[in-house]
Amino acid sequence: MNQQPNPALPRPARRLRVSRKYLIGGAALIAVLGGYWYFSRNGDEAGGRGGGNAAPVRVGTVERRDMAVVEHTLGTVVANTTVNVTSRVQGVVDSAAFKEGQFVRKGDLLFQIDPRGFEAALSQARAVLAKDEALLVNANRDRDRYQSLANQGAISDQQRATTATNADVLAATVAADRAAVQMAELNLDYSKIRSPVDGKTGLLLVQPGNMVSATNLAPLVTIQQVRPVKLSFSLPQSDLDRIQARQKSKGLRAILEGRKDAKGQPLSAPVDFTSNAVSGLSGTIELRADFANDDLSLVPGQLVDVTVELDDIPNALVVPRDAVNDGPDGTYVYVVEDGKKGTQAVTHPVKILFDDTKNVAVSGDIKPGDKVITEGQLRVEPDSVVRVIGGGGNNAGQAPAASGKGKTRIKVPAKAG
């Protein structure tokens, strides 16, 4: 139950009671803040030698080991062969002999165009050939007979030459008739549209009953060869020297991240194509590798993660990527060392040899076993006191802790004078 000021009390007495309440509340707030400062200070002193002003940091360990120089990129699956099937003759499509998405082999029947017109044209061509062949036989007989008469002087040379010319003309006509028969046979054969490759059919783009012609370039169906498939990917032109050197020595291999072959090994294939030019737009060079794709897990147009090993750095000094910082004089790391003031962060310049987005191979004045700061650099100054928290942080070669924090780049303060 709230107590209301007693109106019977004199005004100075009521003011005294209100002031007393504010004084008591202020004293309680000061006591709470003082206790928080005391326990925080004691906790900092217990956690590290640097005291309450020491910056809390996490550290990783420098390692010496061989490091592979790899590139991670995005690749596109490309069909080994893509064929747009079109008609080579004009006619009405009678039927389609496949289902959409079906695998077909080279020579399998795909479409049947109405063959009756082509059969009639073939019969006509054969009849014309037979007639002209008969005329040729008669012309040859006349030529032989007139030649005999000419030898006897019974006819003029002009008559003999005329009969010989007639025989030659009919021989040429017969040859043309035979070509016409072959064309008619070919057109009849073209009325059966067959698959030119082994592959997988796409959508049926022209339904039976439609008229098609040789002049219409619109495909009836598209067939893609998906066993094997090609993987196309690009690497920056800065890697060109490594690419060429690796191809001459061990050869390049494209590895699909997260995919295994039948033996449980990472799915990979040799790189068998390198473009003859660097793209002027992207500054990259295209490479390709052939994958058998027996399980059909790779589909043309699919984007996949690709890893390519370009080189090896033997006996490299490897640090976590988050330990490397950018400064006005170049890259550096903070090494945690014991100093006069306690645990201090000492700046060591390093040169980056390779960065694989998780670890960095460096050269510089550091050694295996050194502790380098991986988190908390924003609060660190050169030779300042730090407090290591978190039990040692990340080692090189291990995935960074899932802290949700990105890499922090900081600059070394400029030296005075």
C-alpha positions as CSV (number, residue, x, y, z in Angstrom):
1,M,0.0,0.0,0.0
2,N,1.6,3.3,-1.1
3,Q,1.9,6.0,1.6
4,Q,0.7,9.4,0.5
5,P,2.4,12.5,2.0
6,N,0.6,13.6,5.1
7,P,-0.9,17.0,4.3
8,A,-0.9,17.6,8.0
9,L,2.9,17.7,8.1
10,P,4.6,21.1,7.6
11,R,6.1,21.7,4.1
12,P,9.8,21.6,5.3
13,A,9.2,18.2,6.9
14,R,7.7,16.8,3.6
15,R,10.8,18.1,1.6
16,L,13.1,16.4,4.1
17,R,11.4,13.0,3.6
18,V,11.7,13.3,-0.2
19,S,15.4,14.3,-0.1
20,R,16.1,11.4,2.2
21,K,14.6,8.9,-0.3
22,Y,16.9,10.3,-3.2
23,L,20.0,10.1,-1.0
24,I,19.3,6.5,-0.1
25,G,18.8,5.6,-3.8
26,G,22.0,7.3,-4.9
27,A,24.0,5.6,-2.2
28,A,22.7,2.2,-3.4
29,L,23.6,2.9,-7.0
30,I,27.1,3.9,-6.0
31,A,27.5,0.7,-4.0
32,V,26.4,-1.4,-7.0
33,L,28.8,0.3,-9.5
34,G,31.7,0.1,-7.0
35,G,31.1,-3.7,-6.5
36,Y,30.9,-4.2,-10.3
37,W,34.2,-2.4,-10.8
38,Y,35.9,-4.3,-8.0
39,F,34.9,-7.7,-9.2
40,S,35.6,-6.9,-12.8
41,R,39.1,-5.7,-11.9
42,N,39.8,-8.8,-9.8
43,G,38.5,-11.0,-12.6
44,D,40.9,-9.3,-15.1
45,E,43.8,-9.7,-12.8
46,A,42.9,-13.4,-12.3
47,G,42.6,-13.9,-16.1
48,G,45.9,-12.5,-17.1
49,R,49.1,-10.7,-16.1
50,G,48.1,-7.5,-17.8
51,G,45.5,-6.4,-15.3
52,G,42.2,-4.6,-16.1
53,N,43.6,-2.7,-19.1
54,A,44.8,-5.8,-21.0
55,A,43.0,-6.3,-24.2
56,P,41.3,-9.8,-24.4
57,V,42.4,-11.7,-27.5
58,R,42.3,-15.2,-29.0
59,V,45.4,-16.8,-30.4
60,G,46.4,-19.5,-32.9
61,T,49.6,-21.5,-33.4
62,V,52.2,-21.1,-36.1
63,E,53.0,-24.4,-37.8
64,R,55.6,-25.5,-40.3
65,R,54.4,-28.0,-42.9
66,D,53.9,-28.5,-46.6
67,M,51.1,-26.4,-48.1
68,A,49.4,-27.0,-51.3
69,V,48.8,-24.0,-53.6
70,V,45.2,-24.4,-54.7
71,E,42.6,-22.3,-56.4
72,H,38.9,-22.5,-55.6
73,T,36.5,-21.4,-58.3
74,L,33.1,-22.0,-59.8
75,G,32.8,-24.3,-62.8
76,T,30.0,-25.0,-65.3
77,V,29.1,-28.4,-66.6
78,V,29.0,-28.5,-70.4
79,A,27.5,-31.3,-72.5
80,N,30.2,-33.1,-74.5
81,T,28.0,-32.7,-77.6
82,T,24.8,-30.8,-78.2
83,V,22.9,-31.5,-81.4
84,N,19.8,-29.7,-82.6
85,V,17.9,-32.3,-84.7
86,T,16.2,-30.7,-87.8
87,S,14.5,-32.1,-90.9
88,R,16.5,-32.4,-94.2
89,V,13.3,-32.9,-96.3
90,Q,9.9,-31.4,-96.4
91,G,6.9,-33.3,-95.2
92,V,4.4,-34.1,-92.5
93,V,5.7,-35.7,-89.3
94,D,3.9,-39.0,-88.9
95,S,5.2,-40.1,-85.6
96,A,7.9,-39.6,-82.9
97,A,9.7,-42.8,-81.8
98,F,11.0,-41.6,-78.4
99,K,9.8,-40.1,-75.2
100,E,11.0,-36.8,-73.9
101,G,14.1,-37.2,-71.7
102,Q,14.8,-40.7,-73.1
103,F,18.4,-41.9,-73.7
104,V,19.0,-42.8,-77.3
105,R,21.9,-44.2,-79.2
106,K,23.4,-43.1,-82.5
107,G,21.2,-44.4,-85.4
108,D,18.0,-44.8,-83.3
109,L,14.8,-43.7,-85.1
110,L,13.5,-40.4,-83.7
111,F,10.9,-39.2,-86.2
112,Q,9.1,-40.6,-89.2
113,I,8.0,-38.2,-92.0
114,D,5.3,-39.3,-94.4
115,P,7.3,-41.3,-96.9
116,R,4.7,-41.8,-99.7
117,G,5.8,-38.8,-101.7
118,F,9.5,-39.9,-101.5
119,E,8.6,-43.4,-102.5
120,A,6.7,-42.2,-105.6
121,A,9.6,-39.9,-106.6
122,L,12.0,-42.9,-106.3
123,S,9.8,-45.0,-108.5
124,Q,9.6,-42.3,-111.1
125,A,13.4,-41.8,-111.1
126,R,14.0,-45.5,-111.5
127,A,11.5,-45.6,-114.5
128,V,13.3,-42.8,-116.2
129,L,16.6,-44.5,-115.6
130,A,15.3,-47.7,-117.1
131,K,14.0,-45.9,-120.2
132,D,17.2,-44.0,-120.8
133,E,19.3,-47.2,-120.3
134,A,17.3,-48.9,-123.1
135,L,17.8,-45.9,-125.4
136,L,21.5,-46.0,-124.6
137,V,21.7,-49.7,-125.6
138,N,20.1,-48.9,-128.9
139,A,22.4,-45.9,-129.4
140,N,25.5,-48.0,-128.8
141,R,24.3,-50.5,-131.4
142,D,23.8,-47.7,-134.0
143,R,27.2,-46.3,-133.2
144,D,28.9,-49.7,-133.8
145,R,26.9,-50.3,-137.0
146,Y,27.7,-46.9,-138.4
147,Q,31.3,-47.2,-137.5
148,S,31.5,-50.5,-139.6
149,L,29.8,-48.8,-142.5
150,A,32.1,-45.8,-142.3
151,N,35.1,-48.2,-142.4
152,Q,33.7,-49.6,-145.7
153,G,33.1,-46.1,-147.1
154,A,29.4,-46.7,-147.3
155,I,28.4,-43.6,-145.2
156,S,29.9,-40.2,-144.6
157,D,32.0,-39.3,-141.6
158,Q,29.3,-36.9,-140.5
159,Q,26.7,-39.7,-140.1
160,R,29.2,-41.8,-138.1
161,A,30.0,-38.8,-135.8
162,T,26.3,-38.1,-135.3
163,T,25.5,-41.6,-134.1
164,A,28.6,-41.6,-131.8
165,T,27.4,-38.2,-130.3
166,N,23.9,-39.6,-129.7
167,A,25.4,-42.5,-127.8
168,D,27.5,-40.2,-125.7
169,V,24.6,-38.0,-124.9
170,L,22.5,-40.9,-123.8
171,A,25.3,-42.2,-121.6
172,A,25.4,-38.8,-119.8
173,T,21.6,-38.9,-119.5
174,V,21.8,-42.4,-117.9
175,A,24.4,-41.1,-115.4
176,A,22.2,-38.2,-114.5
177,D,19.2,-40.6,-114.1
178,R,21.3,-42.7,-111.7
179,A,22.1,-39.7,-109.7
180,A,18.5,-38.8,-109.5
181,V,17.7,-42.3,-108.3
182,Q,20.3,-41.9,-105.6
183,M,18.9,-38.5,-104.5
184,A,15.4,-40.0,-104.4
185,E,16.7,-42.9,-102.3
186,L,18.4,-40.4,-100.0
187,N,15.3,-38.3,-99.6
188,L,13.4,-41.4,-98.7
189,D,16.0,-42.3,-96.1
190,Y,15.8,-38.7,-94.8
191,S,12.1,-39.3,-94.1
192,K,13.4,-41.4,-91.2
193,I,15.1,-38.9,-88.8
194,R,17.7,-40.8,-86.7
195,S,19.8,-39.8,-83.8
196,P,23.3,-38.6,-84.8
197,V,24.8,-39.2,-81.4
198,D,24.4,-41.1,-78.1
199,G,22.7,-38.8,-75.7
200,K,19.6,-37.7,-73.8
201,T,16.7,-36.1,-75.6
202,G,15.1,-32.9,-74.5
203,L,11.6,-31.6,-75.0
204,L,9.7,-32.6,-78.1
205,L,9.6,-29.3,-79.9
206,V,7.5,-30.4,-83.0
207,Q,4.5,-32.6,-82.4
208,P,3.4,-35.3,-85.0
209,G,1.1,-33.8,-87.6
210,N,3.1,-30.7,-88.2
211,M,4.7,-29.8,-91.5
212,V,8.5,-29.5,-91.5
213,S,11.0,-28.5,-94.2
214,A,14.7,-28.4,-94.8
215,T,14.7,-24.6,-94.9
216,N,13.3,-24.3,-91.3
217,L,16.2,-24.2,-88.9
218,A,14.0,-24.6,-85.8
219,P,15.0,-28.0,-84.1
220,L,12.6,-30.8,-83.7
221,V,14.4,-31.9,-80.5
222,T,17.7,-31.3,-78.9
223,I,20.0,-34.1,-77.9
224,Q,22.9,-33.6,-75.4
225,Q,25.7,-36.1,-74.8
226,V,26.0,-36.4,-71.0
227,R,28.3,-39.4,-70.8
228,P,31.0,-38.0,-70.7
229,V,30.5,-34.3,-69.8
230,K,33.0,-31.4,-69.8
231,L,33.6,-29.1,-66.9
232,S,34.5,-25.5,-67.9
233,F,36.1,-23.2,-65.3
234,S,38.4,-20.1,-65.3
235,L,41.4,-19.1,-63.3
236,P,43.0,-15.7,-63.0
237,Q,45.8,-14.9,-65.4
238,S,48.1,-14.4,-62.4
239,D,48.1,-18.2,-62.1
240,L,49.2,-18.7,-65.7
241,D,52.8,-19.4,-64.8
242,R,51.8,-21.9,-62.2
243,I,49.3,-23.5,-64.6
244,Q,51.9,-23.9,-67.4
245,A,54.6,-25.2,-65.0
246,R,52.2,-27.8,-63.5
247,Q,51.1,-29.0,-66.9
248,K,54.7,-29.7,-67.9
249,S,55.5,-31.5,-64.6
250,K,52.6,-33.4,-63.0
251,G,49.6,-32.2,-65.0
252,L,46.6,-30.3,-63.6
253,R,43.5,-32.1,-62.2
254,A,40.1,-30.6,-61.5
255,I,38.6,-31.8,-58.2
256,L,34.9,-31.4,-57.5
257,E,34.4,-30.4,-53.9
258,G,32.1,-32.6,-51.9
259,R,31.8,-35.3,-54.5
260,K,33.2,-38.8,-54.3
261,D,33.8,-41.5,-57.0
262,A,32.9,-45.2,-56.7
263,K,36.0,-45.8,-54.6
264,G,35.2,-43.0,-52.1
265,Q,37.9,-40.8,-53.4
266,P,37.3,-37.1,-54.3
267,L,35.9,-36.9,-57.8
268,S,38.6,-35.6,-60.2
269,A,39.7,-35.5,-63.8
270,P,42.7,-34.3,-65.7
271,V,42.6,-30.9,-67.3
272,D,42.8,-31.6,-71.0
273,F,42.1,-28.1,-72.4
274,T,43.6,-24.7,-71.8
275,S,42.3,-21.8,-73.8
276,N,44.7,-20.1,-76.2
277,A,43.8,-16.6,-75.0
278,V,43.1,-14.7,-71.8
279,S,39.7,-13.0,-71.6
280,G,40.1,-9.3,-71.9
281,L,36.9,-8.7,-70.0
282,S,37.5,-10.9,-66.9
283,G,41.3,-11.3,-67.0
284,T,40.9,-15.1,-66.7
285,I,41.8,-18.1,-68.8
286,E,39.4,-21.0,-69.4
287,L,40.3,-24.6,-68.7
288,R,38.3,-27.8,-69.2
289,A,38.2,-31.3,-67.9
290,D,36.3,-34.4,-69.0
291,F,34.3,-36.4,-66.5
292,A,32.9,-39.9,-67.3
293,N,29.7,-39.0,-65.4
294,D,28.6,-42.7,-65.3
295,D,26.1,-42.0,-62.5
296,L,24.7,-38.9,-64.4
297,S,25.1,-36.8,-61.3
298,L,26.5,-33.9,-63.4
299,V,23.9,-32.1,-65.6
300,P,24.8,-29.6,-68.4
301,G,24.4,-26.0,-67.1
302,Q,25.0,-27.1,-63.5
303,L,27.3,-24.9,-61.3
304,V,29.8,-26.8,-59.2
305,D,32.7,-25.9,-56.8
306,V,36.1,-26.7,-58.4
307,T,39.5,-27.0,-56.7
308,V,42.7,-27.1,-58.7
309,E,46.1,-27.8,-57.1
310,L,48.7,-25.6,-58.9
311,D,51.8,-26.0,-56.7
312,D,53.3,-27.1,-53.4
313,I,55.2,-24.9,-50.9
314,P,57.4,-27.2,-48.8
315,N,58.2,-26.5,-45.2
316,A,56.0,-23.4,-45.2
317,L,55.2,-21.3,-42.1
318,V,51.4,-21.5,-41.9
319,V,49.3,-19.2,-39.8
320,P,45.5,-18.8,-39.5
321,R,44.2,-16.3,-42.0
322,D,42.6,-14.2,-39.3
323,A,46.0,-13.6,-37.8
324,V,47.3,-11.6,-40.9
325,N,46.7,-7.9,-40.9
326,D,47.4,-5.0,-43.3
327,G,49.4,-2.1,-42.3
328,P,51.0,1.0,-43.9
329,D,54.3,-0.9,-44.2
330,G,52.8,-4.2,-45.4
331,T,51.3,-7.3,-43.8
332,Y,52.1,-8.3,-40.3
333,V,51.0,-10.6,-37.4
334,Y,50.8,-10.0,-33.7
335,V,52.9,-12.6,-31.7
336,V,52.0,-13.0,-28.1
337,E,55.3,-12.9,-26.1
338,D,56.3,-12.6,-22.4
339,G,57.7,-9.1,-21.8
340,K,58.6,-6.8,-19.0
341,K,55.0,-5.6,-18.7
342,G,53.5,-9.1,-18.9
343,T,52.0,-10.8,-21.9
344,Q,52.5,-8.5,-24.8
345,A,51.5,-8.3,-28.5
346,V,54.7,-7.9,-30.6
347,T,54.4,-6.9,-34.3
348,H,56.2,-9.1,-36.8
349,P,56.2,-8.2,-40.5
350,V,55.4,-11.2,-42.8
351,K,55.2,-11.8,-46.5
352,I,52.3,-13.7,-47.8
353,L,53.3,-16.7,-50.0
354,F,49.8,-18.1,-50.5
355,D,46.3,-17.6,-49.0
356,D,43.8,-20.4,-49.3
357,T,41.0,-18.4,-47.5
358,K,41.5,-20.5,-44.3
359,N,45.3,-20.5,-43.7
360,V,48.1,-18.4,-45.0
361,A,51.7,-19.5,-45.9
362,V,54.1,-16.7,-44.9
363,S,57.7,-15.9,-44.6
364,G,59.1,-13.7,-41.8
365,D,60.6,-13.5,-38.4
366,I,58.3,-16.0,-36.7
367,K,58.8,-19.6,-35.8
368,P,56.7,-22.8,-35.3
369,G,54.9,-22.8,-32.0
370,D,54.5,-19.0,-31.8
371,K,51.1,-17.8,-30.7
372,V,49.6,-15.3,-33.1
373,I,46.5,-13.2,-32.3
374,T,43.5,-14.2,-34.4
375,E,40.7,-12.2,-32.7
376,G,40.7,-8.9,-30.8
377,Q,43.3,-7.0,-32.9
378,L,41.1,-3.8,-32.9
379,R,42.0,-3.3,-29.2
380,V,45.6,-4.1,-29.6
381,E,48.6,-1.7,-30.1
382,P,52.2,-2.7,-30.7
383,D,53.9,-4.0,-27.5
384,S,50.7,-3.5,-25.5
385,V,49.6,-5.9,-22.8
386,V,47.0,-8.5,-23.8
387,R,45.0,-11.2,-22.0
388,V,44.6,-14.5,-23.8
389,I,41.1,-15.9,-23.5
390,G,39.3,-18.9,-25.0
391,G,42.0,-21.6,-24.4
392,G,44.3,-21.0,-27.3
393,G,42.1,-20.2,-30.3
394,N,42.5,-21.7,-33.8
395,N,45.6,-23.5,-35.0
396,A,46.7,-23.3,-38.6
397,G,45.2,-26.0,-40.7
398,Q,42.0,-26.1,-38.6
399,A,38.7,-24.4,-39.6
400,P,38.1,-21.1,-37.8
401,A,35.7,-21.3,-34.9
402,A,32.1,-20.6,-35.8
403,S,32.0,-17.3,-33.9
404,G,30.1,-15.5,-36.6
405,K,32.9,-12.8,-36.8
406,G,34.6,-12.0,-40.1
407,K,38.3,-11.3,-40.5
408,T,39.4,-8.0,-39.0
409,R,42.1,-6.0,-40.8
410,I,43.8,-3.3,-38.8
411,K,46.7,-0.9,-39.4
412,V,49.9,-0.5,-37.4
413,P,50.0,3.0,-35.9
414,A,52.7,5.1,-37.6
415,K,55.9,5.4,-35.6
416,A,56.6,8.8,-34.1
417,G,59.4,11.0,-35.5
